[in-house]
């Protein structure tokens, strides 16, 4: 096992926890904003605000966007998977699915990563421990949200498929993101948000006519936090982790995200953590740890 990798692993796990916190809190801020701002406009402002923030980060760091068409084509694919399609269909589906059920379904991205890797790409080593971690993490999410949340699984099928489809797209984005070996994390994050802005902003202007809206300062503030911190900063961490922990490891933050959502509910909404929820949080953390334990031997794929 590489000694330097061992030294860096706690740091990367810390970034993974921060990413889960940022994306976990995004549901809270989105819930505040979406009461006054339509979903399509919300996503458009989210990505365009993140793009502006990330452009400033690039300027400060002295980095430049790519100038070749191939890189921009790859960024378009990545943006479609991770934000344009995933965030839009998820936002639409949440109109018809309870938040608890949507959380369970949207936390299945590591499972998609696992089976896509196992059946198709085989770009990472799949071990029994990783499978156990993915399964344990999913069970943890079910305990956290509540088994009762699955009672409505047969209802509102289209909305449920949107939530699952978003999770599948997240998984595909995590795998595809491994191809960006020639670009830094800030460049990848900025490029994906620029593409998302180019696509979503004109659509929102046509569909929602946002100039007719009159949101409160609370909704606007929540949307700004969602855009800059829960999207811009989170994407910088996300693309870093794809290169350090791998697609399966970074996708596992979906489990921690659900646990953080419960904790935020306790802090801001006065909810209580039951023993079952506590067991679920522990299972999610253990599952994430199992997924991210580095392999002892490198794998040489068979031809």
N, C-alpha and C positions, 0 to 999 in steps of 0.2 A: 504494500500500500504506500502511496506517495506521501511522504511526510508533510510536504507543503500543503497538500490537499487536506490533510488532517488538521493542520493549523488554521486553514481558511474556512473549514466547514462550519464552526460555530458562528463566524461572521456572516456567512451566507444564510444560515438558519435564522439569524437575526434579521437580515433583509427580508427573508421569506415571511417572518412574523409581521414586519412592518408593512409589507405588501398586503397581507391578509387584513391588517387593521385598516389600511386605506380603502381597499375594495369592500371590506365588510361594512365600513361606515358609509359607503356610497349609497347603500339602500336607505339609510336614515335620511341623508340629505336629499336624495331623489324623492323620497316620500313627502318631504316638506315642500319641495319645488313643484312636484307634479300636480298638486292640488290647484295650482294657478297657471301652470305652463303646460301646453300639450306635449305629449311624448316625443313627437318628431322634432319640435323646436327645442325641447330640452336636450335631446341628443346632439342636435346641430350646434347649440351653444356650448355644450360640453366639449365637443371635439375642436371647435374653432378656438375657444379659450385656451385649451390645452396646447393647440398648435402655436399660438402666440407666445405662451410661456416657454415652450420648448425651443422656439426660435431664439428667444433671449438667452436661454441656456447655451445654445450652440454658439452664439456671438461671444458670450463671456468665455467659453472654453476655447474659442478660436478654431472651431471645427466648421466644416462646410458640408453642404448637402451634395449628394452624388451628381455627376454630370452625364452619366451614361444612361441610355435608355433601358438597358437590362436591369439595372438596380431599381429604377423607378417602376418598372413592370413588376418586379418582385415585391416592392413596397405596396403596390396596388393590391396584389393578391393577399399580402399579409393584412392590410387594412380592411379588406373585404371580410376576411375570416374573423379577425379579432374585434372589429368595431362596427363597420358599416352594416354588415348583415347581422352579426351576433347581437349587438345592442339594440338594433331596430326591431328585430323579431321578438326579442325578449321583452322589450318595453310594450310592444303590441300584445303579446301573450299575457302579460301581467294584468291586463284589463279584464281578463276572463278567468284567471286562476288565483286562488288564495295565495297570500305571500308565503305561508308555511309550506304549501305544496310546491310552489315555484322554487323555494330555497332548496328543497330536497332534490328536485329534478335538475336544477342548475348546478348542483354540486357533484354531478356525475362525470365531469370532464376528465378526471384522472382515469376513470374506467375506460372511456373512449381512447385516451392516449395509450393505455395499457394494451387494449386489444388491437388498435391500429398498429402499434409497434410490434406486437406478437405475430399478427397475421400478414401485414404488408411491409412495413419499412424495416423493421429489425435493426434500427439505428442505435438502440441502446440494449444493454443486457437485461433480459427479463428473468428475474429469479423468483423462487417461491416466496421469499421474504417480501419482495415488492408486491406480489399478488396478495399476500396476506395483509400488507399494509394498506393497499387500496381497498380491500374488502372491509377491513376493520374501520378504516376512515369513513366509508359509506355508512356502515352500521352506526358509527358515532353520530353522523349527521341525522340519521333517523331518530336516534334517542334524543338529540338536542332539540329538534323541531317538534318531535312528538309523533308517536306511531299513529295517532288519530289523524294526522295530516294526510295520511295515505288513503283515508276512507273515500275521498272524492276522486280517486285515480281514474275511474271510468267516466267521469263527467267532464264537460268542456274539453273535448279531445284536441281540438285545434290549438287552444291556448297551451295545453300541456305539451303538445308536439313542438310548439315554439320554444318553450323553456328547455326541453331536451335538445332541440336543434341548436339553441344557443350554446349549450354545454358541449355539444359535439363540435361546433365551430371553434370554441375555445381550445379544445383538444387538438384539432387540426392546426390551429394557429401556433400552438406551442411546438408542434413538430416541425412545421414549415419554418418557424423562426430560427431553427438550428442552421439554416442555409446562409444566414447573414454573417458569415465569418469575415467578410471584407469590410463591414461597416460597424461603427461603434454603436453602443446602446442609445446615446442621445440622438444620433443620426437616424437610426431605425425608428425610434419613437416619434421624432419630428416628421419624418416622411409619411408614416402611417396616419398621423393626425392631419397632415396637409391634404392627403388624398381623401380622408373622411370628410374634411371641411368642403372640399371641392364638390363632392357628391351630395352631401346632406344639406348644406346651407341653401342652395337653390331650391331643392325639393321642399324644404320647410317654408321658404318664402312663398312658394306657390300654393302649398296645401294649407298651412296654418295662418298665413298672413299675420305674422307676429307683431307687426306695428299696431294692430288693433288690440293687443293684450295690455293689461294694466296690472302686472304682478306687484306684490308688496315687497318691501325691502327685505323681509325675512326670506321670501322665496328667491329673490335675486341673490342674496348672500349665500343661501344654501347651494344655489346653482354655481356660483363662483368657486366655492369650496370644492364642490363636486368636479368642476372642470380643472382647476389648477392642481389641487392636492390629490384627489381621488383618481384623477386621470393622468395629468402631466407628470407629476412626481412618481406616481405608481408605475407608469410605463417605463420610466428610466430604470426603475428597480426590476421590473418584469423582464426586460430584454437583457439586463445584466445576468439575472438568474438563469435564463435559458442557456447562456453560455457556461455558467458555472455548475448549476445543479442538474441541468438537462431538462427536457420537455416534461418527463414524467414527474420529476421532482417539483418543478415550478407549478405544474397543474395541481399538485396536492394542496396548494394554498386554499383551494376551494373548500376543503374541510375546515381549516382554521377559520375561514371567513364566516362560516355558519356559527361557529362558537362565539366569535367576536360579535356577531349580530345579536346573539342572546345576551351577552354582557352589556352591550349598549342599551338594550331594552330594559335591563335591570337598572342601569344608571339613570337613564333619561325618562323612562316610562314607568318606573316603579314596579317592574315585573320581578318575580321571584324565581330563583333557580332551584328546581327540585332535585332530589337525589338522582333520578333518572337522567336529568339534563347534565348533572355533574359527571356521571358515568360516561355520557356521550362526549363531553368535552375532553375527558381523559382519553377515550378511545380515539378521538380525532387526532390528538397530539401524538399518541403512540403510533398511529397509522402513518402520519407524516414522517415521523422519525424513521420508521421502518423503510419507507419508500426512499428516503434520502441517505441511508447508510451506504457508503461507497463499496463497490465490489473489490474483492481482494486481488482478482486477476483480470487482466484485460481479455477481451473476447475477440478472437479472430474469426470473422464470419466465413462460413463455407461458401465456396463458389458454386 
